[in-house]
C-alpha cells in the first residue's frame, strides 16, 4: 500500500452504463482506481485493517498483490482507500472541479453519508453477519430511496465529501436516512451507547456538517 498526497491524484466522477449511474474514480500516474471506502481521520487504523482484509482476500484467491494495487489518500477530515481497476479509462468523466449545471452536494448529503458509514463500521464490529444482514434488510425497508442492498452498498462506498449531489435524493430523503439509521442502531446496541457513539462521530466532522446532523438528531 502507498499513502499518496491528494495533490498527486485526480479524483473524477464517471458516468457508467446505460443507467448513467455515477461512480468515483481516482487517476494516479495514468492508472485508474475505484473507491473502496472512506474513513474519518481518527479511524485511520480501520482503513489499514480494511486494507489487510483486501490483501488477505487477494492472496486466498491467488491474485497477485502489487505495491500500488491499493492507495490510501489523506484528505481534510478523512482518509479514502482505493483499489486499482482493470479499466484503463473511464467512460465519461467530470473532473472534481464541478462545471456547468451539475448540482453540488449539500452539507446534509455529505454529513448523512459520513454518519451512515461510521455507524456501519461500528455495527460491523459489534454484530454478527446474521444480525448485520437483518439490520440492513430493515434499513432498506424503512428507507424508500434504498430499493435493495445494492443501493445501500453504493452509499457505503461513496466518498462522504464528494462534491456532486446524488440526483435522486432530496433533503427529506437524507433526513429520513439519518433518523432511521440512528433509531435502528439505538434499538440494536442501546440508546445510551448509540448517542455517545454518534456524538463522537459528529464531533469528528467539519463544523458545517456536524451542525446539520446535530440539529436533525437533536444531540
Secondary structure, DSSP 8 states (H G I E B T S, - for coil): -EEEEGGG-EEEEEEETTTTEEEEEEEETTEEEEEEEEEEGGGHHHHHHHHHHHHHHHHHTT----TTSEEEEEETTEEEEEEE-S-SS-SSEEESS--TT--B--HHHHHHHHHHHHHHHHHHHHS-HHHHHHHHHHHHHH-TT--SHHHHHHHHHS-TT-SB--TT--HHHHHHHHHHHHHHHHHHH-HHHHHHHHHHHHHTS-HHHHHHHHHHHT-
